[in-house]
Amino acid sequence: MRILFALPGFHRFERGAEIALLSLAAELGRAGEEVTVIGSGDARAGTPYRFLHAGSVRRERLEKLPRVPALRSDTGWEEATFAPGLLRAYRPADHDVTVTCSFPFTNWVLRRPVLGGRRPPHVFVTQNGDWPAISNDSEFRTFGCEGLVCTNPDYFERNRDRWRCALIPNGIDATRFTPGAAERARLGLPEQGPIVLMVSALIPSKRVEDGVRAVSHMPGAQLVVAGDGPEREAVDKLAGELLPGRFRRLTVAATEMPALYRSADVFLHLSKEESFGNVYIEALGCGAPVVGHDSARLRWIVGDDAVLLDTTDPVAVARALEQAIASRETLVPRGVARAATFAWPRVAAQYRAFLAEVIAAGRRA
């Protein structure tokens, strides 16, 4: 199969969607598929796919621009700046199927009409939500795809009657996200006391400020937040008030993430509406017990191998964090085994079968 993956941040940013889809592209390339990746970064040596550059403006520079339909956030503006380069780099005849998780502009470009020919079928991944597929308001009524990958059962149930769907989780590199020794000193982290780790964009839905409030009820505990975003000043201010000397915000390269997870005593993620959340299985794979907001969607991912609760009460969250730390002896091996079931070769095999189905359906149409 000739498969095209397109996303603004490919080879430039190490965000959740970029990491997930790029890992999938690499796995399919290693399995023998002909894979092309278009992103705003630069080519890297040794990748099992062909990379094409299409420039974009960093979303951090676009945070204060007006919010209007199709440009509702800094991510929309970033994607709009990516579209012209994608149009130049994209050659429909070179591909059997296209894949993205970005809407509207990337979806529009990949589905554009082809004069004198046919465009390849398009597969949309609900990595950042299924809102384009279920909404008929404003620009969302223009959404379309020939295949929809649903990253959790909720999305699958509400889309299966409208789109050709497959329920496929995200994956992890099970050779990297494994237990190991903590590396606090090398990472510049406190060597004494328990560390609560959050890995998250600093946006309201991730509820990082609620994490600050919870850890404030754990005397002696340190909160480490790996991530950035428009709420950075609010998070830093609140942490300065509630966690003086017990808070650190940082950014680390994707290659350092396993070491960061291994250096934490417990992993906290407070998002209530995560499409999938690779961070859960990455943390479990590295031996960091997980505390998160209880939902059927999250239980589908972590089963009974994490501490889940209603996270609206910061005191209750603090108690759950302490419980997870105290239960590491039993939680860690269960979590590691759970994470292994999401290894990329298994996940990529499901994608390969679905992409082949979508391509075959397009040829019959």
Helices and strands as residue ranges (DSSP letters): E 2-6, H 16-30, E 34-39, E 50-53, G 59-62, H 74-89, G 92-94, E 97-100, H 105-110, E 122-125, G 126-128, H 131-134, G 138-142, E 147-150, H 153-159, E 165-167, H 184-187, E 195-199, G 204-206, H 208-215, E 222-226, H 232-242, E 247-250, G 254-256, H 257-262, E 266-269, H 278-285, E 290-293, H 296-302, E 307-309, H 314-326, H 328-340, H 344-364
